[in-house]
Amino acid sequence: MLVEVKTITPVKLGKYVTVKRAGNWGVLAIVKIDTQFRIDAKLIKRSRLPKGTGKFVRVYWDKYKSEHFDISPEYYMSRARLTASPCI
């Protein structure tokens, strides 16, 4: 599945992104950067976006919740053990 990535930067006045309706993407990733350069992100399935006939759709940050899965700390620890290599 392809991901379309859009950003909301500190200099942007609105808290939305504009996305082309055309394309082969299935998930929209919106990355928001605040004035202190902290980063937040949301993943939104294309099927949740409003239908329409226009070339673009405007997606507001506050309108959608992220559709990602929280990964437990135990998962990270088990992955770290699998990928850890001894230092030489």
C-alpha positions as CSV (number, residue, x, y, z in Angstrom):
1,M,0.0,0.0,0.0
2,L,1.4,3.4,-1.0
3,V,1.5,6.3,1.5
4,E,1.0,10.0,0.5
5,V,2.9,12.2,3.0
6,K,1.9,15.8,3.6
7,T,3.3,18.3,6.2
8,I,1.9,21.1,8.3
9,T,4.7,23.5,9.1
10,P,5.0,26.4,11.6
11,V,4.8,28.9,8.9
12,K,1.5,27.5,7.5
13,L,-1.5,29.5,8.7
14,G,-4.1,26.7,8.5
15,K,-4.0,23.3,10.1
16,Y,-4.9,21.4,7.0
17,V,-3.3,19.8,4.0
18,T,-4.4,19.7,0.4
19,V,-4.2,16.3,-1.3
20,K,-4.8,15.2,-5.0
21,R,-7.7,12.8,-5.2
22,A,-5.9,11.1,-8.2
23,G,-3.1,8.6,-7.5
24,N,-2.5,5.1,-6.3
25,W,-2.1,5.9,-2.5
26,G,-4.1,4.2,0.2
27,V,-3.0,6.0,3.3
28,L,-2.4,9.7,4.0
29,A,0.3,10.5,6.5
30,I,0.0,14.1,7.9
31,V,3.1,15.3,9.7
32,K,2.7,18.4,11.9
33,I,5.7,20.4,13.0
34,D,5.1,23.1,15.7
35,T,7.0,26.3,16.3
36,Q,9.4,24.4,18.8
37,F,10.0,21.8,16.1
38,R,8.2,19.0,17.9
39,I,6.7,16.5,15.5
40,D,3.3,14.8,15.5
41,A,1.8,12.6,12.9
42,K,-1.5,11.0,11.8
43,L,-2.3,8.1,9.4
44,I,-5.6,8.3,7.7
45,K,-7.1,5.7,5.4
46,R,-8.1,7.0,2.0
47,S,-11.5,5.5,2.3
48,R,-12.2,7.8,5.3
49,L,-11.7,10.9,3.2
50,P,-14.8,12.7,1.8
51,K,-15.9,11.7,-1.7
52,G,-16.1,14.5,-4.3
53,T,-15.6,15.5,-7.9
54,G,-12.9,18.1,-7.4
55,K,-9.3,17.5,-8.2
56,F,-8.2,18.1,-4.6
57,V,-9.5,17.4,-1.1
58,R,-8.6,19.5,2.0
59,V,-7.9,17.4,5.1
60,Y,-8.0,19.2,8.5
61,W,-5.7,18.0,11.3
62,D,-8.4,18.2,14.0
63,K,-11.1,16.4,12.0
64,Y,-9.4,12.9,11.9
65,K,-8.0,10.6,14.5
66,S,-4.9,8.6,13.6
67,E,-5.4,5.0,12.4
68,H,-2.2,3.6,13.6
69,F,-1.6,0.8,16.1
70,D,0.1,1.4,19.3
71,I,3.1,-0.8,19.8
72,S,3.8,-1.9,23.3
73,P,7.2,-1.5,25.0
74,E,7.4,-5.2,25.2
75,Y,7.4,-5.4,21.4
76,Y,10.3,-3.0,21.2
77,M,12.3,-4.9,23.7
78,S,11.7,-8.2,21.9
79,R,12.8,-6.6,18.6
80,A,15.9,-5.1,20.2
81,R,17.0,-8.6,21.4
82,L,16.5,-10.0,18.0
83,T,18.4,-7.3,16.2
84,A,21.1,-6.6,18.7
85,S,24.6,-7.6,17.6
86,P,27.6,-8.0,19.8
87,C,30.2,-5.2,19.7
88,I,33.6,-6.2,18.5
